[in-house]
Amino acid sequence: MENGALYRKENYDLGNGVFLSERQVSVLKQLGLGLSNKQIAHNLGVAEPTIKMHVSSLLRAFHVQNRVQILLKAKEMGFI
């Protein structure tokens, strides 16, 4: 997926009818930069608990148990 490309729902299809939201994609990209929840929250102008919620939803969406696994799976699937 090309960096800077416009968000397109069909580009973030995880299968079985599960798609990443635009906000989840934003959080995923910042996770890929190695940023903390606090840094991501600041960058996106939201509260840190909101980022924790998005990370939790990414864990469920990718069927993994930690942030590193999110990134490995996302890279394997071509999302980052």
N, C-alpha and C positions, 0 to 999 in steps of 0.2 A: 504494500500500500504506500502510495507516495505521500511524503510529509507535506502538509499544507493543503492537501486535497480537501474539498468540501466534504462534510459528513454526508454519507449516503447510507441509510439503514441497511440496504442489501449488502453493503461491504462489510458489515459487522454481524453476519449471520453465524451463530455458533452451532446451528443445526437444531433439529427438533423444534423449530419455531421460536428459538431463543435468539434475540438480537440485543446487542449492547446499545444503550441509549447514548445520545451525544455527550452527555455529562460523564457517563462511565468511560467513554473513549477519551475524554479530556483527562480524567483521573488516571487512566491506564497509561497514557503518554507521559504524564508527569512521574508516575511510578517508574517508568522506563528510564527516566533521567536520574533516578536514585533519590528523589526528594522525599522528605518526611511528610506525614499527614499534616503537620503544622504548616510546612512550607507550601504544600499544595492548597490548603485552605486559604492561606494568604494570597496566593497567586490567582485563585478563582473567586476570591471575595466571599467566601462562605465560612461557616463555623467548622472547627475541627471535627466535632461529632458527625457532621454531614459527610465529611470525607471518610470517616470510619464506616459510616453506613454504606457508602459507595464501594469501599474496599471489600466489605462483607458481601455485598451483592456480586462483586467480581469473583470472589472466592467461590460462591455458589454457582455462578454462571459457568465458570471454567472447571468446576468440580475438583478443586484443589484445596490445600490447607494453609498455604502461606503466600506472602507477597512474591517471593522468588519463584514459586511454582506458577503464579499468575503470569509473570513475565516470560518464563520459559514456554508455557503453553501459548501465550499470545504471540510470541516470536515464531513458534512452530506453525501456528495457523496463519502467519503473515500479517498480523494486525499491527505489529510494531517492528 
